[in-house]
């Protein structure tokens, strides 16, 4: 009887050991399967694209009297960017005014600002009665403004790094006559944020200038950006 019991115990032990070995083997296989599954990976790339819109802005700001503009001092104030009130021009002293141009652009190659007028500084009631343009001085070759007592009307710029011709040609109190074609007055070769250039205006009359309260013209500034 004892031999029979011992034989059954041996069978149970062998079976138990077999079951343990079988479970251990299954765990090992499962672990191997899990490791193999984790190590497998798939990648996907995402290409990012974007657009930055072109932008540029030009504003014309007022300048008070008694302010410096390229070696001269303003004698009258501009009240805003849309008006240039020269007031009563005297034979004994020229009238000087100014505006501040402020430029912003995200153009990689910067901007150029041009100025022109529609006609001579003349009376609205006449096509012949006007104040002469500044004689002989042009945007390419500006020069000194006429002394008091001489008819003349012109402009200057404090931008001494222009993009065409001689870059600093307006430095040291140089002035030029307006024309009906675009003339360079400000330039920069890269993007900028709110950079400012002062533009000056000067007018003089002679004793022969016809009296009148209706002298005028329109000045236009144009900004072009190089994107």
C-alpha positions as CSV (number, residue, x, y, z in Angstrom):
1,X,0.0,0.0,0.0
2,X,2.8,2.3,0.9
3,X,4.5,1.6,-2.4
4,X,1.3,2.6,-4.2
5,X,1.0,5.8,-2.3
6,X,4.7,6.6,-3.0
7,X,4.2,6.0,-6.7
8,X,1.2,8.3,-6.8
9,X,3.2,11.0,-5.0
10,X,6.0,10.6,-7.5
11,X,3.6,11.0,-10.3
12,X,2.1,14.1,-8.7
13,X,5.6,15.6,-8.2
14,X,6.6,14.9,-11.7
15,X,3.4,16.3,-13.0
16,X,3.7,19.4,-10.8
17,X,7.3,20.0,-12.0
18,X,6.2,19.6,-15.6
19,X,3.4,22.1,-15.1
20,X,5.8,24.5,-13.5
21,X,8.2,24.1,-16.4
22,X,5.4,24.5,-18.9
23,X,4.2,27.7,-17.2
24,X,7.7,29.0,-17.0
25,X,8.3,28.3,-20.7
26,X,5.0,30.0,-21.6
27,X,6.0,33.1,-19.5
28,X,9.3,33.2,-21.3
29,X,7.7,33.0,-24.7
30,X,5.2,35.7,-23.8
31,X,7.9,38.0,-22.5
32,X,9.8,37.4,-25.8
33,X,6.7,38.2,-27.8
34,X,6.1,41.4,-25.7
35,X,9.7,42.6,-26.2
36,X,9.5,41.9,-29.9
37,X,6.2,43.8,-30.2
38,X,7.5,46.9,-28.3
39,X,10.7,47.1,-30.3
40,X,8.8,47.4,-33.6
41,X,8.1,51.2,-34.6
42,X,6.7,53.1,-37.5
43,X,7.5,56.8,-38.1
44,X,5.6,59.5,-39.9
45,X,7.0,63.0,-40.9
46,X,5.0,66.2,-41.0
47,X,6.2,69.0,-43.3
48,X,5.3,72.4,-41.8
49,X,4.6,75.3,-44.2
50,X,3.6,78.9,-43.5
51,X,3.3,82.3,-45.2
52,X,4.1,85.8,-43.8
53,X,2.1,88.5,-45.5
54,X,3.9,91.5,-47.0
55,X,3.4,94.7,-45.0
56,X,4.5,98.3,-45.3
57,X,3.4,101.5,-43.7
58,X,4.3,105.2,-44.2
59,X,3.0,108.0,-42.0
60,X,3.7,111.7,-42.2
61,X,3.9,113.4,-38.8
62,X,3.8,117.0,-37.7
63,X,6.9,119.0,-36.6
64,X,6.7,122.1,-34.4
65,X,8.4,125.4,-35.0
66,X,11.9,126.1,-33.7
67,X,13.0,122.5,-34.6
68,X,16.1,121.6,-36.5
69,X,15.9,120.2,-40.0
70,X,19.2,119.6,-41.8
71,X,21.0,122.7,-40.5
72,X,18.0,125.0,-40.6
73,X,15.3,125.9,-38.0
74,X,11.6,125.6,-38.7
75,X,9.8,129.0,-38.5
76,X,6.3,127.5,-38.7
77,X,4.6,124.4,-37.4
78,X,3.0,121.6,-39.4
79,X,-0.2,120.6,-37.5
80,X,-0.4,117.1,-39.1
81,X,0.8,115.0,-42.0
82,X,-1.9,116.2,-44.4
83,X,-1.2,119.9,-44.3
84,X,1.8,122.2,-44.8
85,X,0.8,125.8,-43.8
86,X,3.6,128.1,-44.8
87,X,1.7,131.1,-43.6
88,X,2.7,134.6,-44.8
89,X,6.1,134.4,-46.4
90,X,8.3,137.5,-45.9
91,X,10.8,139.2,-48.2
92,X,13.2,139.6,-45.2
93,X,13.4,135.9,-44.1
94,X,12.6,132.6,-45.7
95,X,9.9,130.3,-44.3
96,X,11.0,126.8,-43.1
97,X,8.8,123.9,-42.2
98,X,9.2,120.1,-41.8
99,X,7.5,116.7,-41.6
100,X,8.6,113.5,-40.1
101,X,8.2,110.4,-42.3
102,X,7.9,107.1,-40.4
103,X,8.4,103.9,-42.3
104,X,7.8,100.2,-41.3
105,X,8.2,97.3,-43.6
106,X,9.0,93.6,-43.4
107,X,10.6,93.6,-46.9
108,X,13.9,91.8,-46.9
109,X,15.5,94.4,-49.1
110,X,14.0,97.4,-47.5
111,X,12.2,100.4,-49.0
112,X,12.5,103.6,-50.9
113,X,10.4,106.7,-50.4
114,X,9.8,109.2,-53.2
115,X,8.3,112.7,-53.2
116,X,6.8,114.8,-56.0
117,X,4.4,117.8,-56.4
118,X,1.5,118.3,-58.8
119,X,2.7,121.8,-59.9
120,X,4.6,124.9,-58.9
121,X,3.6,126.7,-55.7
122,X,1.2,129.0,-57.5
123,X,-2.1,130.8,-57.1
124,X,-5.3,128.8,-57.6
125,X,-6.7,131.9,-59.5
126,X,-3.9,132.0,-62.0
127,X,-1.7,129.6,-64.0
128,X,1.2,132.0,-64.3
129,X,1.5,133.7,-60.9
130,X,3.7,131.3,-58.8
131,X,6.7,131.2,-56.6
132,X,9.7,129.9,-58.6
133,X,11.3,126.5,-57.9
134,X,14.7,126.5,-56.3
135,X,17.0,127.4,-59.2
136,X,19.5,124.9,-60.6
137,X,19.5,122.5,-57.6
138,X,18.1,119.0,-58.3
139,X,17.6,115.8,-56.4
140,X,20.8,114.5,-58.0
141,X,22.8,117.7,-57.2
142,X,21.2,119.6,-54.3
143,X,22.8,122.8,-53.1
144,X,22.4,125.8,-50.8
145,X,19.0,127.5,-50.6
146,X,18.6,131.0,-51.9
147,X,18.9,133.8,-49.4
148,X,16.0,136.0,-48.3
149,X,14.5,138.2,-51.0
150,X,14.7,135.6,-53.8
151,X,11.7,133.6,-55.0
152,X,12.4,129.9,-54.3
153,X,10.6,126.8,-53.1
154,X,12.2,123.4,-52.4
155,X,12.9,120.6,-50.0
156,X,15.6,118.7,-48.1
157,X,16.0,115.3,-46.5
158,X,17.9,114.2,-43.4
159,X,18.4,110.7,-44.9
160,X,22.1,110.8,-45.8
161,X,22.2,107.1,-46.9
162,X,20.1,107.2,-50.0
163,X,20.1,104.3,-52.4
164,X,20.8,106.0,-55.7
165,X,23.4,108.6,-56.8
166,X,25.6,110.0,-54.0
167,X,24.1,108.6,-50.8
168,X,24.9,111.6,-48.6
169,X,24.3,114.4,-51.2
170,X,21.7,116.2,-49.0
171,X,24.0,116.5,-46.0
172,X,25.3,119.8,-44.7
173,X,22.1,121.9,-45.5
174,X,21.6,120.9,-49.1
175,X,18.2,121.5,-50.9
176,X,16.6,120.7,-54.2
177,X,13.6,121.7,-56.3
178,X,10.4,119.7,-56.5
179,X,9.3,118.1,-59.8
180,X,6.2,116.3,-61.0
181,X,8.2,113.1,-61.1
182,X,9.2,110.9,-58.2
183,X,12.4,111.9,-56.3
184,X,14.2,109.8,-53.7
185,X,14.1,111.2,-50.2
186,X,14.5,108.1,-48.0
187,X,16.0,104.6,-48.3
188,X,17.0,101.6,-46.3
189,X,18.2,98.2,-47.6
190,X,16.5,95.9,-45.0
191,X,13.3,95.5,-43.0
192,X,12.6,98.2,-40.4
193,X,10.2,99.0,-37.7
194,X,9.1,102.7,-37.3
195,X,12.3,104.3,-38.5
196,X,12.0,108.1,-39.0
197,X,13.4,110.6,-41.5
198,X,12.8,114.3,-41.3
199,X,11.9,116.2,-44.5
200,X,12.3,120.0,-44.7
201,X,10.5,122.6,-46.9
202,X,11.7,126.1,-47.5
203,X,10.1,129.0,-49.4
204,X,11.2,132.6,-50.2
205,X,9.8,135.5,-52.1
206,X,11.0,138.7,-53.7
207,X,9.6,142.2,-53.8
208,X,8.1,141.3,-57.2
209,X,6.2,138.3,-56.0
210,X,2.5,138.9,-56.7
211,X,0.4,139.3,-53.5
212,X,-2.2,136.6,-52.9
213,X,-3.7,134.3,-50.2
214,X,-4.3,131.4,-52.5
215,X,-0.8,130.0,-53.2
216,X,-0.6,126.2,-53.0
217,X,0.3,122.8,-54.5
218,X,0.0,119.2,-53.4
219,X,3.0,117.1,-52.3
220,X,2.8,113.3,-52.6
221,X,5.0,110.7,-50.9
222,X,5.2,107.2,-52.2
223,X,6.8,104.3,-50.4
224,X,7.9,101.2,-52.3
225,X,9.2,98.1,-50.5
226,X,11.5,95.5,-52.1
227,X,10.2,92.1,-51.0
